[in-house]
Amino acid sequence: MPNPKLPPILINKAGSVYYVYAPNDLDILLSEGEPCCHSNHWLSLKMILGPEAKNYSYNSTFIRLDRARRLVKKEDKLSVEKIFEILSDHAGYPDGVCRHDDETLPIYHRHSSVWSMVIDVNEKIIYLTEGTPCKFKPKEYKLY
């Protein structure tokens, strides 16, 4: 089974596909020619209707996904810098695209962005932050 800490994404220069999974199931989603945006809820109807969905908290994830998609659609061309700007968006703070703990909630309901990733398939570089993208500069990892 894939590593549950990393979102599996299969990409080439012609397009992308990624799959979503749970411990006992998986599904494949296509980009349909659009940039892939995702937050912390199932986008796959198969997974939504499956037994694993009841184990996950949804809270602000729908609003965060909608905000990310709207910001992406406004751009004619997406650069790595622009994508990290979108990932750092705080509209609706603390439940922005860049999520921060809400100190007014019990600790088990607090959620924050712990990393963000951008993959440049043309340059073969993964950009990864080691924390919220608003505070941490992405590190570059060359793919060979």
C-alpha positions in Angstrom: 0.0 0.0 0.0 1.2 3.6 -0.6 2.7 5.7 2.1 -0.3 7.4 3.8 1.7 10.5 4.7 2.3 11.6 1.1 -0.3 12.2 -1.6 0.4 9.9 -4.5 0.4 11.7 -7.8 1.4 10.4 -11.2 2.4 13.1 -13.5 3.9 13.6 -17.0 4.2 16.5 -19.3 1.0 15.7 -21.0 -1.2 15.7 -17.9 -1.7 14.2 -14.5 -3.6 11.6 -12.6 -3.6 11.0 -8.9 -5.2 8.4 -6.7 -6.9 8.6 -3.4 -6.8 5.8 -1.0 -7.8 4.5 2.4 -6.3 1.5 4.2 -8.7 -0.9 2.3 -9.5 0.8 -1.0 -8.3 3.3 -3.6 -9.7 5.2 -6.6 -8.1 7.1 -9.5 -9.0 10.7 -10.4 -8.0 12.4 -13.6 -7.0 16.0 -13.9 -9.4 16.5 -16.9 -6.9 19.1 -18.3 -7.2 21.3 -15.2 -4.7 21.9 -12.4 -5.3 19.4 -9.6 -6.4 21.0 -6.4 -7.1 19.0 -3.3 -7.7 19.5 0.4 -8.5 17.0 3.1 -11.7 15.3 2.0 -12.6 12.7 -0.5 -13.2 13.9 -4.1 -14.0 10.4 -5.2 -17.6 9.4 -5.0 -16.4 5.8 -4.5 -14.5 6.8 -1.4 -17.2 9.1 -0.1 -19.7 6.3 -0.1 -17.1 3.8 1.3 -16.7 2.8 4.9 -13.5 4.8 5.5 -15.2 8.2 5.0 -16.8 8.1 8.4 -13.3 8.2 10.0 -12.4 11.6 8.8 -13.2 15.1 9.9 -14.3 17.5 7.1 -14.7 20.9 8.8 -13.3 23.7 6.6 -11.9 21.5 3.9 -14.7 22.2 1.3 -14.2 25.9 1.6 -10.4 25.6 1.4 -10.7 23.6 -1.8 -13.1 26.0 -3.3 -10.9 28.9 -2.5 -7.8 27.2 -4.0 -9.7 26.4 -7.2 -10.9 29.9 -7.5 -7.4 31.4 -7.0 -6.0 28.9 -9.6 -8.6 29.8 -12.2 -7.8 33.5 -11.9 -4.3 32.9 -13.2 -3.3 32.7 -16.9 -0.1 31.0 -16.0 0.9 29.3 -12.8 4.5 29.6 -11.7 5.9 27.8 -8.7 6.0 31.1 -6.8 2.3 31.8 -7.7 1.3 28.3 -6.5 3.0 28.8 -3.2 1.3 32.2 -2.9 -2.1 30.4 -3.4 -1.0 27.8 -0.8 -0.2 30.6 1.6 -3.7 32.2 1.3 -5.2 33.2 4.6 -8.8 34.2 3.5 -11.1 32.8 6.2 -8.2 32.5 8.8 -7.6 30.2 10.6 -9.3 28.0 8.0 -7.7 29.4 4.9 -5.9 27.4 2.2 -2.9 27.9 4.6 -4.5 26.3 7.6 -3.6 27.3 11.2 -4.6 25.9 14.6 -7.7 27.6 16.0 -6.6 28.0 19.7 -10.3 28.4 20.8 -11.0 24.7 19.8 -10.2 21.6 21.8 -6.8 20.3 20.8 -8.3 17.3 19.0 -10.2 19.7 16.6 -7.1 21.8 15.8 -5.7 21.4 12.3 -2.9 23.2 10.5 -1.0 22.8 7.3 2.1 20.8 8.1 3.7 21.0 4.6 3.0 22.0 1.0 4.3 20.6 -2.2 4.6 21.8 -5.8 6.0 19.6 -8.6 7.5 21.2 -11.7 7.4 18.3 -14.2 9.3 20.3 -16.9 12.2 21.1 -14.6 11.9 17.8 -12.7 12.0 19.5 -9.3 9.8 19.0 -6.2 9.4 22.0 -4.0 8.5 21.2 -0.4 7.9 23.3 2.7 8.6 21.9 6.2 5.7 23.6 7.7 3.0 26.2 6.7 3.9 27.7 3.4 3.3 31.2 4.7 6.3 30.8 7.1 8.6 28.2 5.5 10.5 28.6 2.3 10.2 25.6 0.0 13.3 23.4 -0.4 14.1 22.1 -3.8 14.6 18.4 -4.6 15.8 17.5 -8.0 14.4 14.4 -9.7 16.5 12.4 -12.0 
